[in-house]
Amino acid sequence: MTTSTSSAIDLSGDYVLDVAHTRLGFVARHAMVTKVRGRFKDFQGKAHLDAEHPERSTASVVIEARSIDTGNEQRDEHLRSNDFLDMEHYPQITFGSTAVEKVDADDYTMTGDLTIKGTTCSVTVHFVFTGAAVDPFGNVRAGFEGTSTLNRKDWGVAWNAPLETGGVLVSDKVDIEIDVSAIKQQRS
């Protein structure tokens, strides 16, 4: 079995995120000296790609807040609490695109509405198209890497603790890291 890649693959069409090969991650500073990395493990997403008119492309994602994973269960439970995501009252985080712009050959920006804890703010994610392939099962896959930086306080995620040496326990700035593998849906 081989995987073929080609710039001749028609990328236009409807896609679903391959959850097993997609990572929705984030990075925040802890105690002003180190970074904590995390991800969400339970989500679904879909996209419509229009190769000739990228501005007509769309994407949406629904993330289960309870699926947050930083590798430390005590920290994850705190992140699920009212201090941060308040998943009891707001079990899902959602994103829906409102605009897509092609910047150059493989670079795009996608702007959309991100809702966390019942608050919706517009965010822009910078995406790089990393390639397309036909996998051994005949599926067309498209890959993208995305980054953005958010201020968590914009969504009411404001809990913090001051440090004796100055500064705070958790940075307001959160870097978003997205690795996407999307599978093109076959027309029925």
Backbone hydrogen bonds in HBPLUS format (Angstrom, degrees):
<---DONOR---> <-ACCEPTOR-->    atom                        ^
c    i                          cat <-CA-CA->   ^        H-A-AA   ^      H-
h    n   atom  resd res      DA  || num        DHA   H-A  angle D-A-AA Bond
n    s   type  num  typ     dist DA aas  dist angle  dist       angle   num
A0004-SER N   A0134-VAL O   3.17 MM 130  5.33 147.1  2.29 151.3 150.7     1
A0134-VAL N   A0004-SER O   2.79 MM 130  5.33 157.9  1.84 154.9 162.7     2
A0009-ILE N   A0006-SER O   3.48 MM   3  5.69 170.2  2.49 104.9 106.5     3
A0013-GLY N   A0049-LEU O   2.88 MM  36  5.41 153.5  1.95 145.5 149.8     4
A0049-LEU N   A0013-GLY O   2.86 MM  36  5.41 161.2  1.90 164.8 163.1     5
A0185-GLN N   A0014-ASP O   2.72 MM 171  5.63 171.2  1.73 159.8 159.7     6
A0015-TYR N   A0047-ALA O   2.76 MM  32  5.08 162.2  1.79 157.1 157.9     7
A0047-ALA N   A0015-TYR O   3.00 MM  32  5.08 156.5  2.05 131.2 133.6     8
A0016-VAL N   A0183-ILE O   3.03 MM 167  5.47 148.3  2.13 138.8 146.1     9
A0183-ILE N   A0016-VAL O   2.85 MM 167  5.47 161.7  1.89 163.4 161.7    10
A0017-LEU N   A0045-GLY O   2.95 MM  28  5.23 161.0  1.99 134.6 134.8    11
A0018-ASP N   A0181-SER O   2.80 MM 163  5.59 168.4  1.81 166.1 164.7    12
A0021-HIS N   A0018-ASP O   2.90 MM   3  5.50 152.2  1.98 118.0 126.7    13
A0023-ARG N   A0179-ASP O   2.80 MM 156  5.05 153.3  1.87 141.7 150.9    14
A0179-ASP N   A0023-ARG O   2.95 MM 156  5.05 161.1  1.98 144.9 150.7    15
A0040-PHE N   A0024-LEU O   3.01 MM  16  5.78 144.4  2.14 155.5 166.4    16
A0025-GLY N   A0177-GLU O   2.75 MM 152  4.89 158.9  1.79 165.7 164.3    17
A0177-GLU N   A0025-GLY O   2.94 MM 152  4.89 172.5  1.94 123.2 125.3    18
A0026-PHE N   A0038-GLY O   2.96 MM  12  5.37 151.2  2.04 135.4 136.7    19
A0038-GLY N   A0026-PHE O   2.96 MM  12  5.37 156.7  2.01 152.6 154.5    20
A0027-VAL N   A0175-ASP O   2.82 MM 148  5.07 140.2  1.97 143.8 153.3    21
A0175-ASP N   A0027-VAL O   2.90 MM 148  5.07 157.7  1.95 155.2 155.1    22
A0028-ALA N   A0036-VAL O   3.04 MM   8  5.47 157.7  2.09 148.9 155.4    23
A0036-VAL N   A0028-ALA O   2.78 MM   8  5.47 167.3  1.80 165.3 168.6    24
A0171-SER N   A0029-ARG O   3.06 MM 142  5.09 157.9  2.11 140.6 142.2    25
A0030-HIS N   A0034-THR O   2.76 MM   4  5.43 161.4  1.79 148.4 153.4    26
A0033-VAL N   A0030-HIS O   3.20 MM   3  6.28 159.7  2.24 130.8 131.1    27
A0034-THR N   A0030-HIS O   3.32 MM   4  5.43 161.0  2.36 147.2 151.9    28
A0031-ALA N   A0169-LEU O   2.57 MM 138  4.20 162.9  1.60 132.7 136.3    29
A0039-ARG N   A0069-ASP O   2.96 MM  30  5.39 142.1  2.10 133.7 145.5    30
A0069-ASP N   A0039-ARG O   2.81 MM  30  5.39 145.7  1.92 163.3 169.6    31
A0041-LYS N   A0067-SER O   3.19 MM  26  5.21 157.5  2.24 120.1 125.7    32
A0064-GLU N   A0042-ASP O   2.94 MM  22  5.61 178.0  1.95 160.7 161.1    33
A0044-GLN N   A0062-VAL O   2.98 MM  18  5.50 149.8  2.07 148.7 158.4    34
A0062-VAL N   A0044-GLN O   2.87 MM  18  5.50 162.4  1.90 164.2 169.8    35
A0046-LYS N   A0060-SER O   2.96 MM  14  5.61 153.2  2.03 153.7 162.0    36
A0060-SER N   A0046-LYS O   2.93 MM  14  5.61 153.6  2.00 162.2 164.5    37
A0048-HIS N   A0058-THR O   2.88 MM  10  5.16 157.6  1.93 135.7 140.6    38
A0058-THR N   A0048-HIS O   2.90 MM  10  5.16 151.0  1.98 139.6 149.0    39
A0056-ARG N   A0053-HIS O   2.82 MM   3  5.69 168.4  1.83 132.2 136.2    40
A0057-SER N   A0054-PRO O   2.92 MM   3  5.27 165.3  1.94 116.9 120.6    41
A0097-SER N   A0059-ALA O   2.90 MM  38  5.41 169.3  1.91 168.8 167.1    42
A0061-VAL N   A0095-PHE O   2.91 MM  34  5.18 155.2  1.97 145.0 150.0    43
A0095-PHE N   A0061-VAL O   2.95 MM  34  5.18 150.9  2.04 152.7 154.0    44
A0063-ILE N   A0093-ILE O   2.76 MM  30  4.98 170.4  1.77 161.8 163.8    45
A0093-ILE N   A0063-ILE O   2.85 MM  30  4.98 157.1  1.90 142.9 150.6    46
A0067-SER N   A0064-GLU O   2.98 MM   3  5.67 161.0  2.01 120.9 127.1    47
A0065-ALA N   A0091-PRO O   2.84 MM  26  5.39 158.9  1.88 142.2 147.3    48
A0068-ILE N   A0065-ALA O   3.22 MM   3  5.98 153.2  2.30 127.5 126.7    49
A0076-ASP N   A0072-ASN O   2.88 MM   4  6.12 162.6  1.91 157.4 163.3    50
A0077-GLU N   A0073-GLU O   2.89 MM   4  6.09 156.5  1.94 150.2 155.2    51
A0078-HIS N   A0074-GLN O   3.16 MM   4  6.45 152.4  2.24 142.5 149.7    52
A0079-LEU N   A0075-ARG O   2.88 MM   4  6.22 154.3  1.94 152.0 159.9    53
A0080-ARG N   A0076-ASP O   2.96 MM   4  6.24 139.4  2.13 143.6 154.6    54
A0081-SER N   A0078-HIS O   3.11 MM   3  5.12 143.9  2.24  99.4 110.0    55
A0085-LEU N   A0079-LEU O   2.96 MM   6  6.02 170.4  1.97 157.9 161.0    56
A0087-MET N   A0080-ARG O   3.01 MM   7  5.47 154.0  2.08 145.4 153.5    57
A0084-PHE N   A0081-SER O   3.04 MM   3  5.77 150.4  2.13 117.7 124.6    58
A0086-ASP N   A0081-SER O   2.75 MM   5  4.71 157.8  1.80 129.9 123.0    59
A0089-HIS N   A0086-ASP O   3.05 MM   3  5.82 135.2  2.25 120.4 129.0    60
A0090-TYR N   A0086-ASP O   2.87 MM   4  5.90 151.8  1.95 148.2 155.8    61
A0094-THR N   A0115-THR O   3.15 MM  21  5.20 152.7  2.23 137.1 144.4    62
A0115-THR N   A0094-THR O   2.82 MM  21  5.20 164.0  1.84 150.8 156.1    63
A0096-GLY N   A0113-ASP O   3.07 MM  17  5.37 146.8  2.19 135.8 145.9    64
A0113-ASP N   A0096-GLY O   2.87 MM  17  5.37 153.0  1.94 154.8 150.7    65
A0098-THR N   A0111-THR O   2.70 MM  13  5.70 173.3  1.70 145.4 144.4    66
A0099-ALA N   A0111-THR O   3.14 MM  12  5.15 150.4  2.23 144.7 139.3    67
A0111-THR N   A0099-ALA O   2.84 MM  12  5.15 160.9  1.87 148.6 155.0    68
A0101-GLU N   A0109-THR O   2.86 MM   8  5.25 157.2  1.91 154.1 159.7    69
A0109-THR N   A0101-GLU O   2.87 MM   8  5.25 154.4  1.94 148.7 157.1    70
A0103-VAL N   A0107-ASP O   2.75 MM   4  5.25 157.5  1.79 140.0 145.2    71
A0104-ASP N   A0107-ASP O   3.31 MM   3  5.22 157.7  2.37 128.8 131.7    72
A0129-PHE N   A0106-ASP O   2.74 MM  23  5.00 163.8  1.77 150.6 156.3    73
A0108-TYR N   A0127-PHE O   2.83 MM  19  5.09 163.7  1.86 153.1 155.3    74
A0127-PHE N   A0108-TYR O   2.79 MM  19  5.09 163.8  1.82 146.5 151.5    75
A0110-MET N   A0125-VAL O   2.88 MM  15  5.25 160.5  1.92 151.2 157.8    76
A0125-VAL N   A0110-MET O   2.79 MM  15  5.25 166.7  1.80 149.8 152.7    77
A0112-GLY N   A0123-VAL O   2.90 MM  11  5.60 153.2  1.97 156.7 165.4    78
A0123-VAL N   A0112-GLY O   2.87 MM  11  5.60 157.1  1.92 158.9 166.6    79
A0114-LEU N   A0121-CYS O   2.89 MM   7  5.53 172.8  1.89 163.1 160.6    80
A0121-CYS N   A0114-LEU O   3.02 MM   7  5.53 159.0  2.06 147.7 150.2    81
A0116-ILE N   A0119-THR O   2.97 MM   3  5.45 151.8  2.05 154.4 152.8    82
A0119-THR N   A0116-ILE O   2.98 MM   3  5.45 167.2  1.99 121.0 124.9    83
A0126-HIS N   A0147-THR O   2.94 MM  21  5.39 166.1  1.96 162.8 159.2    84
A0147-THR N   A0126-HIS O   2.95 MM  21  5.39 145.4  2.07 139.7 150.3    85
A0128-VAL N   A0145-GLU O   2.80 MM  17  5.26 149.7  1.89 147.9 158.3    86
A0145-GLU N   A0128-VAL O   2.95 MM  17  5.26 152.1  2.03 143.2 152.2    87
A0130-THR N   A0143-GLY O   2.82 MM  13  5.10 158.4  1.87 125.1 131.1    88
A0143-GLY N   A0131-GLY O   2.83 MM  12  5.37 155.8  1.89 167.5 169.7    89
A0133-ALA N   A0141-ARG O   2.95 MM   8  5.28 151.3  2.03 142.1 149.6    90
A0141-ARG N   A0133-ALA O   2.74 MM   8  5.28 165.0  1.76 163.7 168.5    91
A0135-ASP N   A0139-ASN O   2.88 MM   4  5.40 157.4  1.93 154.9 155.3    92
A0138-GLY N   A0135-ASP O   2.93 MM   3  5.43 165.4  1.95 125.6 126.6    93
A0184-LYS N   A0140-VAL O   2.85 MM  44  5.37 172.6  1.85 162.4 165.0    94
A0142-ALA N   A0182-ALA O   2.92 MM  40  5.28 153.3  1.99 145.1 153.9    95
A0182-ALA N   A0142-ALA O   2.93 MM  40  5.28 169.7  1.94 156.4 159.9    96
A0144-PHE N   A0180-VAL O   3.14 MM  36  5.05 151.7  2.23 129.8 136.1    97
A0180-VAL N   A0144-PHE O   2.77 MM  36  5.05 177.7  1.77 164.5 164.2    98
A0146-GLY N   A0178-ILE O   2.74 MM  32  4.72 161.8  1.77 137.9 143.3    99
A0178-ILE N   A0146-GLY O   2.86 MM  32  4.72 163.7  1.89 146.3 144.5   100
A0148-SER N   A0176-ILE O   3.30 MM  28  5.07 145.2  2.43 128.8 130.8   101
A0176-ILE N   A0148-SER O   2.73 MM  28  5.07 176.9  1.73 155.6 156.6   102
A0150-LEU N   A0174-VAL O   2.85 MM  24  5.24 170.3  1.86 154.2 155.9   103
A0174-VAL N   A0150-LEU O   2.85 MM  24  5.24 160.4  1.88 151.6 156.1   104
A0154-ASP N   A0151-ASN O   2.92 MM   3  5.76 158.5  1.97 126.8 132.4   105
A0152-ARG N   A0172-ASP O   2.98 MM  20  5.60 159.2  2.02 161.3 154.8   106
A0155-TRP N   A0152-ARG O   3.10 MM   3  5.70 158.0  2.15 115.1 121.2   107
A0157-VAL N   A0152-ARG O   3.22 MM   5  5.32 153.9  2.29 141.4 135.8   108
A0156-GLY N   A0153-LYS O   2.99 MM   3  4.85 164.8  2.02 109.0 109.9   109
A0169-LEU N   A0161-ALA O   2.81 MM   8  5.36 144.3  1.94 150.8 162.8   110
A0163-LEU N   A0167-GLY O   3.05 MM   4  5.62 161.9  2.08 137.6 135.6   111
A0166-GLY N   A0163-LEU O   3.02 MM   3  5.15 163.4  2.05 112.7 115.7   112
